[in-house]
Amino acid sequence: MSDSSDTLTVLISMLADVMGPDFDPTLEVGLDTSFSDDLELESIELVALAERVQAHYGSDADFVAWLSTLQLDQIIELTVGDVVRFVDGAR
């Protein structure tokens, strides 16, 4: 298991890349930050983030497969912390 703060830092960097100019650098992104409410992440951006997570962390961090196990309401309520815990648990 790795340090979740390292995973969080990497994930924030990925989010900034994926969201481009839509990413607000003044927003404090933490484990409780919601992808839909706080970041207003579009579904295509979530897919791009999933691809980056898997490219960076390897096939064990199959974000798309993990997302497919979630119910729609769980995906809507997904937080940065949920993804950090998924990535840390996959490694």
PDB file of N, CA, C and O in Angstrom, chain B, residues numbered from 101:
ATOM      1  N   MET B 101       0.852  -1.173   0.000  1.00  0.00           N
ATOM      2  CA  MET B 101       0.000   0.000   0.000  1.00  0.00           C
ATOM      3  C   MET B 101       0.897   1.235   0.000  1.00  0.00           C
ATOM      4  O   MET B 101       1.875   1.300   0.745  1.00  0.00           O
ATOM      5  N   SER B 102       0.564   2.197  -0.827  1.00  0.00           N
ATOM      6  CA  SER B 102       1.383   3.394  -0.918  1.00  0.00           C
ATOM      7  C   SER B 102       0.777   4.516  -0.093  1.00  0.00           C
ATOM      8  O   SER B 102      -0.304   4.381   0.480  1.00  0.00           O
ATOM      9  N   ASP B 103       1.492   5.614  -0.049  1.00  0.00           N
ATOM     10  CA  ASP B 103       1.033   6.791   0.672  1.00  0.00           C
ATOM     11  C   ASP B 103      -0.071   7.467  -0.126  1.00  0.00           C
ATOM     12  O   ASP B 103       0.148   7.876  -1.266  1.00  0.00           O
ATOM     13  N   SER B 104      -1.261   7.587   0.465  1.00  0.00           N
ATOM     14  CA  SER B 104      -2.394   8.156  -0.269  1.00  0.00           C
ATOM     15  C   SER B 104      -2.167   9.616  -0.630  1.00  0.00           C
ATOM     16  O   SER B 104      -2.762  10.109  -1.588  1.00  0.00           O
ATOM     17  N   SER B 105      -1.311  10.327   0.125  1.00  0.00           N
ATOM     18  CA  SER B 105      -1.049  11.724  -0.236  1.00  0.00           C
ATOM     19  C   SER B 105      -0.289  11.797  -1.556  1.00  0.00           C
ATOM     20  O   SER B 105      -0.493  12.731  -2.332  1.00  0.00           O
ATOM     21  N   ASP B 106       0.590  10.822  -1.825  1.00  0.00           N
ATOM     22  CA  ASP B 106       1.282  10.759  -3.121  1.00  0.00           C
ATOM     23  C   ASP B 106       0.283  10.492  -4.236  1.00  0.00           C
ATOM     24  O   ASP B 106       0.337  11.126  -5.290  1.00  0.00           O
ATOM     25  N   THR B 107      -0.623   9.561  -4.004  1.00  0.00           N
ATOM     26  CA  THR B 107      -1.650   9.233  -4.997  1.00  0.00           C
ATOM     27  C   THR B 107      -2.530  10.448  -5.248  1.00  0.00           C
ATOM     28  O   THR B 107      -2.869  10.741  -6.395  1.00  0.00           O
ATOM     29  N   LEU B 108      -2.899  11.152  -4.196  1.00  0.00           N
ATOM     30  CA  LEU B 108      -3.723  12.349  -4.334  1.00  0.00           C
ATOM     31  C   LEU B 108      -3.005  13.401  -5.185  1.00  0.00           C
ATOM     32  O   LEU B 108      -3.620  14.009  -6.061  1.00  0.00           O
ATOM     33  N   THR B 109      -1.732  13.616  -4.939  1.00  0.00           N
ATOM     34  CA  THR B 109      -0.959  14.605  -5.704  1.00  0.00           C
ATOM     35  C   THR B 109      -0.928  14.247  -7.180  1.00  0.00           C
ATOM     36  O   THR B 109      -1.118  15.113  -8.033  1.00  0.00           O
ATOM     37  N   VAL B 110      -0.691  12.984  -7.486  1.00  0.00           N
ATOM     38  CA  VAL B 110      -0.660  12.525  -8.875  1.00  0.00           C
ATOM     39  C   VAL B 110      -2.042  12.691  -9.508  1.00  0.00           C
ATOM     40  O   VAL B 110      -2.157  13.143 -10.647  1.00  0.00           O
ATOM     41  N   LEU B 111      -3.073  12.329  -8.777  1.00  0.00           N
ATOM     42  CA  LEU B 111      -4.442  12.425  -9.296  1.00  0.00           C
ATOM     43  C   LEU B 111      -4.835  13.878  -9.586  1.00  0.00           C
ATOM     44  O   LEU B 111      -5.480  14.154 -10.597  1.00  0.00           O
ATOM     45  N   ILE B 112      -4.452  14.799  -8.711  1.00  0.00           N
ATOM     46  CA  ILE B 112      -4.743  16.219  -8.947  1.00  0.00           C
ATOM     47  C   ILE B 112      -4.049  16.698 -10.211  1.00  0.00           C
ATOM     48  O   ILE B 112      -4.635  17.450 -10.990  1.00  0.00           O
ATOM     49  N   SER B 113      -2.818  16.279 -10.424  1.00  0.00           N
ATOM     50  CA  SER B 113      -2.089  16.641 -11.636  1.00  0.00           C
ATOM     51  C   SER B 113      -2.792  16.096 -12.878  1.00  0.00           C
ATOM     52  O   SER B 113      -2.906  16.789 -13.889  1.00  0.00           O
ATOM     53  N   MET B 114      -3.257  14.865 -12.796  1.00  0.00           N
ATOM     54  CA  MET B 114      -3.994  14.260 -13.910  1.00  0.00           C
ATOM     55  C   MET B 114      -5.289  15.024 -14.182  1.00  0.00           C
ATOM     56  O   MET B 114      -5.645  15.264 -15.336  1.00  0.00           O
ATOM     57  N   LEU B 115      -5.983  15.400 -13.121  1.00  0.00           N
ATOM     58  CA  LEU B 115      -7.226  16.162 -13.268  1.00  0.00           C
ATOM     59  C   LEU B 115      -6.968  17.499 -13.959  1.00  0.00           C
ATOM     60  O   LEU B 115      -7.732  17.910 -14.833  1.00  0.00           O
ATOM     61  N   ALA B 116      -5.898  18.169 -13.568  1.00  0.00           N
ATOM     62  CA  ALA B 116      -5.551  19.457 -14.188  1.00  0.00           C
ATOM     63  C   ALA B 116      -5.283  19.272 -15.677  1.00  0.00           C
ATOM     64  O   ALA B 116      -5.697  20.097 -16.492  1.00  0.00           O
ATOM     65  N   ASP B 117      -4.588  18.187 -16.034  1.00  0.00           N
ATOM     66  CA  ASP B 117      -4.304  17.908 -17.453  1.00  0.00           C
ATOM     67  C   ASP B 117      -5.584  17.603 -18.224  1.00  0.00           C
ATOM     68  O   ASP B 117      -5.800  18.123 -19.319  1.00  0.00           O
ATOM     69  N   VAL B 118      -6.425  16.758 -17.642  1.00  0.00           N
ATOM     70  CA  VAL B 118      -7.656  16.323 -18.308  1.00  0.00           C
ATOM     71  C   VAL B 118      -8.637  17.488 -18.474  1.00  0.00           C
ATOM     72  O   VAL B 118      -9.262  17.632 -19.525  1.00  0.00           O
ATOM     73  N   MET B 119      -8.766  18.304 -17.449  1.00  0.00           N
ATOM     74  CA  MET B 119      -9.743  19.390 -17.473  1.00  0.00           C
ATOM     75  C   MET B 119      -9.234  20.638 -18.195  1.00  0.00           C
ATOM     76  O   MET B 119     -10.025  21.482 -18.616  1.00  0.00           O
ATOM     77  N   GLY B 120      -7.931  20.750 -18.334  1.00  0.00           N
ATOM     78  CA  GLY B 120      -7.357  21.894 -19.034  1.00  0.00           C
ATOM     79  C   GLY B 120      -7.771  23.208 -18.399  1.00  0.00           C
ATOM     80  O   GLY B 120      -7.683  23.369 -17.182  1.00  0.00           O
ATOM     81  N   PRO B 121      -8.223  24.152 -19.223  1.00  0.00           N
ATOM     82  CA  PRO B 121      -8.579  25.472 -18.697  1.00  0.00           C
ATOM     83  C   PRO B 121      -9.811  25.464 -17.778  1.00  0.00           C
ATOM     84  O   PRO B 121     -10.066  26.448 -17.084  1.00  0.00           O
ATOM     85  N   ASP B 122     -10.565  24.377 -17.767  1.00  0.00           N
ATOM     86  CA  ASP B 122     -11.717  24.277 -16.873  1.00  0.00           C
ATOM     87  C   ASP B 122     -11.308  23.962 -15.433  1.00  0.00           C
ATOM     88  O   ASP B 122     -12.115  24.082 -14.511  1.00  0.00           O
ATOM     89  N   PHE B 123     -10.044  23.557 -15.247  1.00  0.00           N
ATOM     90  CA  PHE B 123      -9.568  23.232 -13.898  1.00  0.00           C
ATOM     91  C   PHE B 123      -9.257  24.526 -13.165  1.00  0.00           C
ATOM     92  O   PHE B 123      -8.476  25.346 -13.648  1.00  0.00           O
ATOM     93  N   ASP B 124      -9.866  24.711 -11.997  1.00  0.00           N
ATOM     94  CA  ASP B 124      -9.655  25.902 -11.187  1.00  0.00           C
ATOM     95  C   ASP B 124      -8.496  25.644 -10.229  1.00  0.00           C
ATOM     96  O   ASP B 124      -8.656  24.913  -9.252  1.00  0.00           O
ATOM     97  N   PRO B 125      -7.330  26.236 -10.496  1.00  0.00           N
ATOM     98  CA  PRO B 125      -6.167  25.968  -9.646  1.00  0.00           C
ATOM     99  C   PRO B 125      -6.324  26.508  -8.217  1.00  0.00           C
ATOM    100  O   PRO B 125      -5.552  26.141  -7.332  1.00  0.00           O
ATOM    101  N   THR B 126      -7.312  27.370  -7.988  1.00  0.00           N
ATOM    102  CA  THR B 126      -7.528  27.897  -6.639  1.00  0.00           C
ATOM    103  C   THR B 126      -8.408  26.965  -5.801  1.00  0.00           C
ATOM    104  O   THR B 126      -8.500  27.129  -4.584  1.00  0.00           O
ATOM    105  N   LEU B 127      -9.047  26.001  -6.440  1.00  0.00           N
ATOM    106  CA  LEU B 127      -9.892  25.054  -5.721  1.00  0.00           C
ATOM    107  C   LEU B 127      -9.009  24.059  -4.979  1.00  0.00           C
ATOM    108  O   LEU B 127      -8.125  23.435  -5.566  1.00  0.00           O
ATOM    109  N   GLU B 128      -9.260  23.921  -3.686  1.00  0.00           N
ATOM    110  CA  GLU B 128      -8.513  22.942  -2.904  1.00  0.00           C
ATOM    111  C   GLU B 128      -9.138  21.573  -3.135  1.00  0.00           C
ATOM    112  O   GLU B 128     -10.244  21.292  -2.673  1.00  0.00           O
ATOM    113  N   VAL B 129      -8.416  20.736  -3.852  1.00  0.00           N
ATOM    114  CA  VAL B 129      -8.898  19.391  -4.141  1.00  0.00           C
ATOM    115  C   VAL B 129      -8.394  18.463  -3.049  1.00  0.00           C
ATOM    116  O   VAL B 129      -7.192  18.356  -2.806  1.00  0.00           O
ATOM    117  N   GLY B 130      -9.336  17.795  -2.396  1.00  0.00           N
ATOM    118  CA  GLY B 130      -8.999  16.857  -1.332  1.00  0.00           C
ATOM    119  C   GLY B 130      -9.769  15.566  -1.503  1.00  0.00           C
ATOM    120  O   GLY B 130     -10.440  15.359  -2.515  1.00  0.00           O
ATOM    121  N   LEU B 131      -9.673  14.713  -0.524  1.00  0.00           N
ATOM    122  CA  LEU B 131     -10.316  13.400  -0.602  1.00  0.00           C
ATOM    123  C   LEU B 131     -11.836  13.493  -0.675  1.00  0.00           C
ATOM    124  O   LEU B 131     -12.480  12.600  -1.226  1.00  0.00           O
ATOM    125  N   ASP B 132     -12.416  14.553  -0.134  1.00  0.00           N
ATOM    126  CA  ASP B 132     -13.874  14.710  -0.144  1.00  0.00           C
ATOM    127  C   ASP B 132     -14.389  15.465  -1.362  1.00  0.00           C
ATOM    128  O   ASP B 132     -15.596  15.668  -1.495  1.00  0.00           O
ATOM    129  N   THR B 133     -13.500  15.881  -2.246  1.00  0.00           N
ATOM    130  CA  THR B 133     -13.903  16.635  -3.432  1.00  0.00           C
ATOM    131  C   THR B 133     -14.695  15.731  -4.371  1.00  0.00           C
ATOM    132  O   THR B 133     -14.247  14.643  -4.732  1.00  0.00           O
ATOM    133  N   SER B 134     -15.873  16.200  -4.756  1.00  0.00           N
ATOM    134  CA  SER B 134     -16.759  15.450  -5.646  1.00  0.00           C
ATOM    135  C   SER B 134     -16.430  15.751  -7.107  1.00  0.00           C
ATOM    136  O   SER B 134     -16.208  16.902  -7.481  1.00  0.00           O
ATOM    137  N   PHE B 135     -16.402  14.712  -7.915  1.00  0.00           N
ATOM    138  CA  PHE B 135     -16.151  14.911  -9.349  1.00  0.00           C
ATOM    139  C   PHE B 135     -17.294  15.663 -10.017  1.00  0.00           C
ATOM    140  O   PHE B 135     -17.063  16.506 -10.884  1.00  0.00           O
ATOM    141  N   SER B 136     -18.530  15.361  -9.615  1.00  0.00           N
ATOM    142  CA  SER B 136     -19.666  15.995 -10.291  1.00  0.00           C
ATOM    143  C   SER B 136     -19.996  17.359  -9.707  1.00  0.00           C
ATOM    144  O   SER B 136     -20.117  18.326 -10.458  1.00  0.00           O
ATOM    145  N   ASP B 137     -20.145  17.466  -8.396  1.00  0.00           N
ATOM    146  CA  ASP B 137     -20.571  18.727  -7.794  1.00  0.00           C
ATOM    147  C   ASP B 137     -19.447  19.759  -7.694  1.00  0.00           C
ATOM    148  O   ASP B 137     -19.634  20.916  -8.070  1.00  0.00           O
ATOM    149  N   ASP B 138     -18.288  19.352  -7.193  1.00  0.00           N
ATOM    150  CA  ASP B 138     -17.200  20.306  -6.963  1.00  0.00           C
ATOM    151  C   ASP B 138     -16.398  20.606  -8.221  1.00  0.00           C
ATOM    152  O   ASP B 138     -16.111  21.765  -8.521  1.00  0.00           O
ATOM    153  N   LEU B 139     -16.036  19.558  -8.957  1.00  0.00           N
ATOM    154  CA  LEU B 139     -15.193  19.743 -10.142  1.00  0.00           C
ATOM    155  C   LEU B 139     -16.001  19.887 -11.431  1.00  0.00           C
ATOM    156  O   LEU B 139     -15.490  20.358 -12.448  1.00  0.00           O
ATOM    157  N   GLU B 140     -17.265  19.475 -11.374  1.00  0.00           N
ATOM    158  CA  GLU B 140     -18.136  19.495 -12.555  1.00  0.00           C
ATOM    159  C   GLU B 140     -17.471  18.773 -13.738  1.00  0.00           C
ATOM    160  O   GLU B 140     -17.471  19.259 -14.869  1.00  0.00           O
ATOM    161  N   LEU B 141     -16.911  17.609 -13.438  1.00  0.00           N
ATOM    162  CA  LEU B 141     -16.216  16.797 -14.436  1.00  0.00           C
ATOM    163  C   LEU B 141     -17.220  16.193 -15.410  1.00  0.00           C
ATOM    164  O   LEU B 141     -18.215  15.595 -15.000  1.00  0.00           O
ATOM    165  N   GLU B 142     -16.954  16.351 -16.682  1.00  0.00           N
ATOM    166  CA  GLU B 142     -17.797  15.771 -17.726  1.00  0.00           C
ATOM    167  C   GLU B 142     -17.477  14.279 -17.841  1.00  0.00           C
ATOM    168  O   GLU B 142     -16.391  13.843 -17.459  1.00  0.00           O
ATOM    169  N   SER B 143     -18.418  13.504 -18.365  1.00  0.00           N
ATOM    170  CA  SER B 143     -18.208  12.053 -18.478  1.00  0.00           C
ATOM    171  C   SER B 143     -17.010  11.731 -19.365  1.00  0.00           C
ATOM    172  O   SER B 143     -16.274  10.788 -19.077  1.00  0.00           O
ATOM    173  N   ILE B 144     -16.801  12.487 -20.429  1.00  0.00           N
ATOM    174  CA  ILE B 144     -15.649  12.241 -21.309  1.00  0.00           C
ATOM    175  C   ILE B 144     -14.341  12.527 -20.572  1.00  0.00           C
ATOM    176  O   ILE B 144     -13.322  11.886 -20.829  1.00  0.00           O
ATOM    177  N   GLU B 145     -14.378  13.492 -19.655  1.00  0.00           N
ATOM    178  CA  GLU B 145     -13.191  13.787 -18.856  1.00  0.00           C
ATOM    179  C   GLU B 145     -12.926  12.667 -17.850  1.00  0.00           C
ATOM    180  O   GLU B 145     -11.773  12.364 -17.541  1.00  0.00           O
ATOM    181  N   LEU B 146     -13.994  12.056 -17.342  1.00  0.00           N
ATOM    182  CA  LEU B 146     -13.830  10.934 -16.424  1.00  0.00           C
ATOM    183  C   LEU B 146     -13.183   9.760 -17.156  1.00  0.00           C
ATOM    184  O   LEU B 146     -12.334   9.067 -16.594  1.00  0.00           O
ATOM    185  N   VAL B 147     -13.578   9.538 -18.396  1.00  0.00           N
ATOM    186  CA  VAL B 147     -12.974   8.473 -19.202  1.00  0.00           C
ATOM    187  C   VAL B 147     -11.499   8.784 -19.446  1.00  0.00           C
ATOM    188  O   VAL B 147     -10.653   7.896 -19.335  1.00  0.00           O
ATOM    189  N   ALA B 148     -11.186  10.033 -19.776  1.00  0.00           N
ATOM    190  CA  ALA B 148      -9.792  10.426 -19.996  1.00  0.00           C
ATOM    191  C   ALA B 148      -8.966  10.256 -18.723  1.00  0.00           C
ATOM    192  O   ALA B 148      -7.811   9.832 -18.774  1.00  0.00           O
ATOM    193  N   LEU B 149      -9.570  10.591 -17.581  1.00  0.00           N
ATOM    194  CA  LEU B 149      -8.886  10.398 -16.305  1.00  0.00           C
ATOM    195  C   LEU B 149      -8.640   8.915 -16.054  1.00  0.00           C
ATOM    196  O   LEU B 149      -7.559   8.527 -15.611  1.00  0.00           O
ATOM    197  N   ALA B 150      -9.635   8.094 -16.335  1.00  0.00           N
ATOM    198  CA  ALA B 150      -9.494   6.640 -16.154  1.00  0.00           C
ATOM    199  C   ALA B 150      -8.344   6.093 -16.993  1.00  0.00           C
ATOM    200  O   ALA B 150      -7.578   5.250 -16.526  1.00  0.00           O
ATOM    201  N   GLU B 151      -8.225   6.572 -18.231  1.00  0.00           N
ATOM    202  CA  GLU B 151      -7.138   6.127 -19.103  1.00  0.00           C
ATOM    203  C   GLU B 151      -5.779   6.534 -18.538  1.00  0.00           C
ATOM    204  O   GLU B 151      -4.828   5.753 -18.579  1.00  0.00           O
ATOM    205  N   ARG B 152      -5.689   7.742 -18.018  1.00  0.00           N
ATOM    206  CA  ARG B 152      -4.428   8.224 -17.436  1.00  0.00           C
ATOM    207  C   ARG B 152      -4.061   7.440 -16.177  1.00  0.00           C
ATOM    208  O   ARG B 152      -2.896   7.106 -15.962  1.00  0.00           O
ATOM    209  N   VAL B 153      -5.065   7.151 -15.351  1.00  0.00           N
ATOM    210  CA  VAL B 153      -4.810   6.380 -14.127  1.00  0.00           C
ATOM    211  C   VAL B 153      -4.235   5.017 -14.496  1.00  0.00           C
ATOM    212  O   VAL B 153      -3.240   4.582 -13.917  1.00  0.00           O
ATOM    213  N   GLN B 154      -4.856   4.350 -15.451  1.00  0.00           N
ATOM    214  CA  GLN B 154      -4.378   3.025 -15.829  1.00  0.00           C
ATOM    215  C   GLN B 154      -3.010   3.098 -16.501  1.00  0.00           C
ATOM    216  O   GLN B 154      -2.164   2.236 -16.263  1.00  0.00           O
ATOM    217  N   ALA B 155      -2.779   4.097 -17.325  1.00  0.00           N
ATOM    218  CA  ALA B 155      -1.466   4.248 -17.977  1.00  0.00           C
ATOM    219  C   ALA B 155      -0.373   4.484 -16.938  1.00  0.00           C
ATOM    220  O   ALA B 155       0.738   3.969 -17.067  1.00  0.00           O
ATOM    221  N   HIS B 156      -0.693   5.260 -15.916  1.00  0.00           N
ATOM    222  CA  HIS B 156       0.308   5.590 -14.893  1.00  0.00           C
ATOM    223  C   HIS B 156       0.535   4.445 -13.903  1.00  0.00           C
ATOM    224  O   HIS B 156       1.675   4.136 -13.555  1.00  0.00           O
ATOM    225  N   TYR B 157      -0.545   3.824 -13.458  1.00  0.00           N
ATOM    226  CA  TYR B 157      -0.444   2.818 -12.396  1.00  0.00           C
ATOM    227  C   TYR B 157      -0.471   1.377 -12.891  1.00  0.00           C
ATOM    228  O   TYR B 157      -0.263   0.456 -12.102  1.00  0.00           O
ATOM    229  N   GLY B 158      -0.721   1.165 -14.167  1.00  0.00           N
ATOM    230  CA  GLY B 158      -0.695  -0.176 -14.722  1.00  0.00           C
ATOM    231  C   GLY B 158      -2.053  -0.848 -14.759  1.00  0.00           C
ATOM    232  O   GLY B 158      -3.054  -0.303 -14.295  1.00  0.00           O
ATOM    233  N   SER B 159      -2.060  -2.038 -15.318  1.00  0.00           N
ATOM    234  CA  SER B 159      -3.317  -2.754 -15.563  1.00  0.00           C
ATOM    235  C   SER B 159      -4.043  -3.164 -14.285  1.00  0.00           C
ATOM    236  O   SER B 159      -5.247  -3.415 -14.319  1.00  0.00           O
ATOM    237  N   ASP B 160      -3.335  -3.235 -13.165  1.00  0.00           N
ATOM    238  CA  ASP B 160      -4.014  -3.568 -11.904  1.00  0.00           C
ATOM    239  C   ASP B 160      -4.976  -2.458 -11.491  1.00  0.00           C
ATOM    240  O   ASP B 160      -5.941  -2.707 -10.769  1.00  0.00           O
ATOM    241  N   ALA B 161      -4.714  -1.237 -11.949  1.00  0.00           N
ATOM    242  CA  ALA B 161      -5.584  -0.095 -11.633  1.00  0.00           C
ATOM    243  C   ALA B 161      -6.539   0.140 -12.797  1.00  0.00           C
ATOM    244  O   ALA B 161      -6.543   1.209 -13.407  1.00  0.00           O
ATOM    245  N   ASP B 162      -7.347  -0.872 -13.096  1.00  0.00           N
ATOM    246  CA  ASP B 162      -8.291  -0.785 -14.211  1.00  0.00           C
ATOM    247  C   ASP B 162      -9.528  -0.005 -13.758  1.00  0.00           C
ATOM    248  O   ASP B 162     -10.537  -0.572 -13.337  1.00  0.00           O
ATOM    249  N   PHE B 163      -9.405   1.304 -13.862  1.00  0.00           N
ATOM    250  CA  PHE B 163     -10.425   2.248 -13.409  1.00  0.00           C
ATOM    251  C   PHE B 163     -11.754   1.993 -14.123  1.00  0.00           C
ATOM    252  O   PHE B 163     -12.805   2.015 -13.483  1.00  0.00           O
ATOM    253  N   VAL B 164     -11.726   1.755 -15.426  1.00  0.00           N
ATOM    254  CA  VAL B 164     -12.957   1.547 -16.195  1.00  0.00           C
ATOM    255  C   VAL B 164     -13.688   0.295 -15.699  1.00  0.00           C
ATOM    256  O   VAL B 164     -14.906   0.317 -15.519  1.00  0.00           O
ATOM    257  N   ALA B 165     -12.956  -0.780 -15.480  1.00  0.00           N
ATOM    258  CA  ALA B 165     -13.580  -2.009 -14.968  1.00  0.00           C
ATOM    259  C   ALA B 165     -14.168  -1.761 -13.579  1.00  0.00           C
ATOM    260  O   ALA B 165     -15.258  -2.241 -13.269  1.00  0.00           O
ATOM    261  N   TRP B 166     -13.449  -1.016 -12.749  1.00  0.00           N
ATOM    262  CA  TRP B 166     -13.937  -0.701 -11.411  1.00  0.00           C
ATOM    263  C   TRP B 166     -15.215   0.137 -11.495  1.00  0.00           C
ATOM    264  O   TRP B 166     -16.185  -0.133 -10.787  1.00  0.00           O
ATOM    265  N   LEU B 167     -15.213   1.157 -12.364  1.00  0.00           N
ATOM    266  CA  LEU B 167     -16.406   1.988 -12.530  1.00  0.00           C
ATOM    267  C   LEU B 167     -17.611   1.164 -12.965  1.00  0.00           C
ATOM    268  O   LEU B 167     -18.741   1.435 -12.559  1.00  0.00           O
ATOM    269  N   SER B 168     -17.358   0.151 -13.797  1.00  0.00           N
ATOM    270  CA  SER B 168     -18.467  -0.663 -14.306  1.00  0.00           C
ATOM    271  C   SER B 168     -19.137  -1.479 -13.207  1.00  0.00           C
ATOM    272  O   SER B 168     -20.242  -1.986 -13.402  1.00  0.00           O
ATOM    273  N   THR B 169     -18.482  -1.612 -12.053  1.00  0.00           N
ATOM    274  CA  THR B 169     -19.079  -2.343 -10.931  1.00  0.00           C
ATOM    275  C   THR B 169     -19.956  -1.444 -10.062  1.00  0.00           C
ATOM    276  O   THR B 169     -20.661  -1.927  -9.175  1.00  0.00           O
ATOM    277  N   LEU B 170     -19.912  -0.136 -10.317  1.00  0.00           N
ATOM    278  CA  LEU B 170     -20.645   0.823  -9.490  1.00  0.00           C
ATOM    279  C   LEU B 170     -22.032   1.108 -10.067  1.00  0.00           C
ATOM    280  O   LEU B 170     -22.244   1.028 -11.277  1.00  0.00           O
ATOM    281  N   GLN B 171     -22.957   1.437  -9.192  1.00  0.00           N
ATOM    282  CA  GLN B 171     -24.284   1.880  -9.604  1.00  0.00           C
ATOM    283  C   GLN B 171     -24.188   3.332 -10.057  1.00  0.00           C
ATOM    284  O   GLN B 171     -23.246   4.036  -9.693  1.00  0.00           O
ATOM    285  N   LEU B 172     -25.160   3.783 -10.849  1.00  0.00           N
ATOM    286  CA  LEU B 172     -25.145   5.146 -11.367  1.00  0.00           C
ATOM    287  C   LEU B 172     -25.057   6.189 -10.249  1.00  0.00           C
ATOM    288  O   LEU B 172     -24.303   7.155 -10.365  1.00  0.00           O
ATOM    289  N   ASP B 173     -25.813   6.002  -9.182  1.00  0.00           N
ATOM    290  CA  ASP B 173     -25.766   6.977  -8.089  1.00  0.00           C
ATOM    291  C   ASP B 173     -24.395   7.006  -7.418  1.00  0.00           C
ATOM    292  O   ASP B 173     -23.960   8.059  -6.951  1.00  0.00           O
ATOM    293  N   GLN B 174     -23.709   5.863  -7.364  1.00  0.00           N
ATOM    294  CA  GLN B 174     -22.360   5.822  -6.810  1.00  0.00           C
ATOM    295  C   GLN B 174     -21.379   6.581  -7.706  1.00  0.00           C
ATOM    296  O   GLN B 174     -20.478   7.256  -7.209  1.00  0.00           O
ATOM    297  N   ILE B 175     -21.552   6.472  -9.009  1.00  0.00           N
ATOM    298  CA  ILE B 175     -20.690   7.190  -9.942  1.00  0.00           C
ATOM    299  C   ILE B 175     -20.930   8.694  -9.821  1.00  0.00           C
ATOM    300  O   ILE B 175     -19.984   9.481  -9.839  1.00  0.00           O
ATOM    301  N   ILE B 176     -22.180   9.085  -9.699  1.00  0.00           N
ATOM    302  CA  ILE B 176     -22.519  10.498  -9.554  1.00  0.00           C
ATOM    303  C   ILE B 176     -21.923  11.068  -8.262  1.00  0.00           C
ATOM    304  O   ILE B 176     -21.503  12.225  -8.233  1.00  0.00           O
ATOM    305  N   GLU B 177     -21.884  10.276  -7.216  1.00  0.00           N
ATOM    306  CA  GLU B 177     -21.364  10.717  -5.917  1.00  0.00           C
ATOM    307  C   GLU B 177     -19.869  10.465  -5.739  1.00  0.00           C
ATOM    308  O   GLU B 177     -19.331  10.700  -4.657  1.00  0.00           O
ATOM    309  N   LEU B 178     -19.195   9.995  -6.775  1.00  0.00           N
ATOM    310  CA  LEU B 178     -17.779   9.639  -6.707  1.00  0.00           C
ATOM    311  C   LEU B 178     -16.924  10.821  -6.257  1.00  0.00           C
ATOM    312  O   LEU B 178     -17.085  11.942  -6.739  1.00  0.00           O
ATOM    313  N   THR B 179     -16.017  10.550  -5.329  1.00  0.00           N
ATOM    314  CA  THR B 179     -15.105  11.581  -4.842  1.00  0.00           C
ATOM    315  C   THR B 179     -13.670  11.244  -5.236  1.00  0.00           C
ATOM    316  O   THR B 179     -13.357  10.124  -5.641  1.00  0.00           O
ATOM    317  N   VAL B 180     -12.828  12.233  -5.106  1.00  0.00           N
ATOM    318  CA  VAL B 180     -11.405  12.032  -5.360  1.00  0.00           C
ATOM    319  C   VAL B 180     -10.871  10.956  -4.416  1.00  0.00           C
ATOM    320  O   VAL B 180     -10.050  10.127  -4.811  1.00  0.00           O
ATOM    321  N   GLY B 181     -11.334  10.973  -3.180  1.00  0.00           N
ATOM    322  CA  GLY B 181     -10.903   9.964  -2.201  1.00  0.00           C
ATOM    323  C   GLY B 181     -11.273   8.552  -2.600  1.00  0.00           C
ATOM    324  O   GLY B 181     -10.516   7.618  -2.338  1.00  0.00           O
ATOM    325  N   ASP B 182     -12.431   8.380  -3.234  1.00  0.00           N
ATOM    326  CA  ASP B 182     -12.820   7.049  -3.719  1.00  0.00           C
ATOM    327  C   ASP B 182     -11.798   6.529  -4.717  1.00  0.00           C
ATOM    328  O   ASP B 182     -11.422   5.357  -4.675  1.00  0.00           O
ATOM    329  N   VAL B 183     -11.350   7.395  -5.609  1.00  0.00           N
ATOM    330  CA  VAL B 183     -10.377   6.988  -6.631  1.00  0.00           C
ATOM    331  C   VAL B 183      -9.011   6.749  -5.996  1.00  0.00           C
ATOM    332  O   VAL B 183      -8.317   5.801  -6.361  1.00  0.00           O
ATOM    333  N   VAL B 184      -8.621   7.599  -5.050  1.00  0.00           N
ATOM    334  CA  VAL B 184      -7.344   7.397  -4.350  1.00  0.00           C
ATOM    335  C   VAL B 184      -7.349   6.032  -3.658  1.00  0.00           C
ATOM    336  O   VAL B 184      -6.379   5.281  -3.756  1.00  0.00           O
ATOM    337  N   ARG B 185      -8.434   5.715  -2.962  1.00  0.00           N
ATOM    338  CA  ARG B 185      -8.514   4.424  -2.267  1.00  0.00           C
ATOM    339  C   ARG B 185      -8.498   3.258  -3.264  1.00  0.00           C
ATOM    340  O   ARG B 185      -7.882   2.224  -3.003  1.00  0.00           O
ATOM    341  N   PHE B 186      -9.179   3.429  -4.411  1.00  0.00           N
ATOM    342  CA  PHE B 186      -9.159   2.385  -5.437  1.00  0.00           C
ATOM    343  C   PHE B 186      -7.736   2.164  -5.927  1.00  0.00           C
ATOM    344  O   PHE B 186      -7.271   1.026  -5.985  1.00  0.00           O
ATOM    345  N   VAL B 187      -7.037   3.246  -6.281  1.00  0.00           N
ATOM    346  CA  VAL B 187      -5.677   3.133  -6.815  1.00  0.00           C
ATOM    347  C   VAL B 187      -4.754   2.511  -5.770  1.00  0.00           C
ATOM    348  O   VAL B 187      -3.995   1.594  -6.085  1.00  0.00           O
ATOM    349  N   ASP B 188      -4.810   2.996  -4.539  1.00  0.00           N
ATOM    350  CA  ASP B 188      -3.950   2.453  -3.490  1.00  0.00           C
ATOM    351  C   ASP B 188      -4.232   0.982  -3.236  1.00  0.00           C
ATOM    352  O   ASP B 188      -3.314   0.210  -2.962  1.00  0.00           O
ATOM    353  N   GLY B 189      -5.492   0.593  -3.326  1.00  0.00           N
ATOM    354  CA  GLY B 189      -5.852  -0.810  -3.111  1.00  0.00           C
ATOM    355  C   GLY B 189      -5.471  -1.710  -4.269  1.00  0.00           C
ATOM    356  O   GLY B 189      -5.314  -2.918  -4.095  1.00  0.00           O
ATOM    357  N   ALA B 190      -5.321  -1.128  -5.450  1.00  0.00           N
ATOM    358  CA  ALA B 190      -4.987  -1.918  -6.637  1.00  0.00           C
ATOM    359  C   ALA B 190      -3.485  -2.193  -6.752  1.00  0.00           C
ATOM    360  O   ALA B 190      -3.059  -3.042  -7.535  1.00  0.00           O
ATOM    361  N   ARG B 191      -2.692  -1.466  -5.965  1.00  0.00           N
ATOM    362  CA  ARG B 191      -1.247  -1.625  -6.090  1.00  0.00           C
ATOM    363  C   ARG B 191      -0.673  -2.469  -4.997  1.00  0.00           C
ATOM    364  O   ARG B 191       0.536  -2.697  -4.964  1.00  0.00           O
TER     365      ARG B 191
END
